[in-house]
Structure formats: C-alpha cells, structure tokens
Amino acid sequence: MDNEEKLSGSLAAIFNEFTEFAEADQDIRDQIKLKVRDLEQCNREAVAILAKIHHCDGLANQAELLTKVDTLLDSKVKERIQALSGVIPKGHYFRFHQHFNYSLQKLVFITTLIHYLRNDQLIFWAPTAERLGMTSDQELRDEQLYLDFEDYLGGVIQLSNELSRFTVNCVTNGDFQRPVNISSFLQEVLEGFRLLNLKNDNLRKKFDSIKYDMKKVEEVVYDLSIRGLVKKE
C-alpha cells in the first residue's frame, strides 16, 4: 500500500509539473500572438499603400508611395519586431516559429518590392533582415529576431506573384517597357531558385508559382513585341 501511495504521489507531482509547464507555454504563445497581431496591422497598412502602384496615379506617384512605406517600416515595424523578439524565450526560436513566420514572409515581400521598384534588383537575405531590424546570423538570434532563409525565400516568391500582376497593370496604364524589365528579373529569380535543393515541401510547392508568373509575364512581353510597342535591344 505504501508503494502504491508513493507511486501515486510521484505521478501527481509529474502531472502537476506538466500542468505548470503547459500553462507557462500557453502564456508565451498568447504573448507572441498579441505581438504578431500588432505586426500584422503594420503589414496590412504597408500592403494597402503598395497596392496603389497598380493604379495609373500610383505609377506616377511611385516615389511618394515608397517613401510612405519606408516611414512605416522605420516608425512602427522595427519597434514591433523588437517587441516580438522580446517575448520569444532564448533558444526557443524554432519552437514558436510557426506563429510568426507568415508575418515575416510578408515583411520580406514588402521590403523586396520596395527595393525592386527603386533599383530593378533583388535585395538579398542579410540586407533584408537588416532593413527590418532583424538578423540573418543564427548566432545572434537571441539578441535580435532571426530571419530564417526559408522565410526570406517565401517573401521573394510573393514578390514574383505581385510583379506578375504588376506587369499586366503596367501595360493597362501605358508603361510598355517595364514588363520587359520584369521578365528579365523574374528569369534570374527562377534560375536562382532552380539552383536550390528545396527540402521544405510547402516552399517547393510555392516555387512552382514562379513558373506560372514567368509564363504570364512572357506572354505579355510577346504580345507587346509583335505589336511593336517595346524597344528591341
């Protein structure tokens, strides 16, 4: 009987400890969700501003729109990135990663789109992280929020999707040269992705969308070419 009581007491202690752990874990998840909600609000604001590039007046005022998003990144996003980093326990980044990875991919999309519209180039992983007040160095992920490489690639895929749509709207608004530039850019991005050995099934499926984006853009450029609306190099 004594042994049964001791065993029962041990089990109770184990389950009490587990309950405390589960409650503490849930508290962390709740805090992360609150910070992600604040970050998502910034994402929506930035995307709403950038959506105006698809309009005729947006093309004309592109520099002003990009400056507004820059201000949003500096005034709100970096602060909320830091707040999110502060509630993630050190050494447990990947344990809670699924709660905020989509938000980080959206931020990568926003940052890469701004950079492309200004420079016709892709901003790479480390500069993207730095622009957002993050780090691409795993050794520093307990000091700053870490931007995982796969999240960076997820954002680049979203950039491809957006540029495909932008190509069509450029033609609609009378900009016939930009689709040619976008076609060349997406071809380089596609070739870059083909060099990667993607082990993430979700990312690999999303990669296929770049092929469809490329095909859509090529069709637009071909149509412009046979109509004599673009300059031949």
Secondary structure, DSSP 8 states (H G I E B T S, - for coil): -HHHHHHHHHHHHHHHHHHHHHHHHHHHHHHHHHHHHHHHHHHHHHHHHHGGGGSHHHHHTHHHHHHHHHHHIIIIIHHHHHHHHHHS-TT-HHHHGGGTHHHHHHHHHHHHHHHHHHHSS---HHHHHHHTT-BS-GGGTTTS-B--HHHHHHHHHHHHHHHHHHHHHHHHTT--SHHHHHHHHHHHHHHHHHTS----HHHHHHHHHHHHHHHHHHHHHHHHHHTT-S---
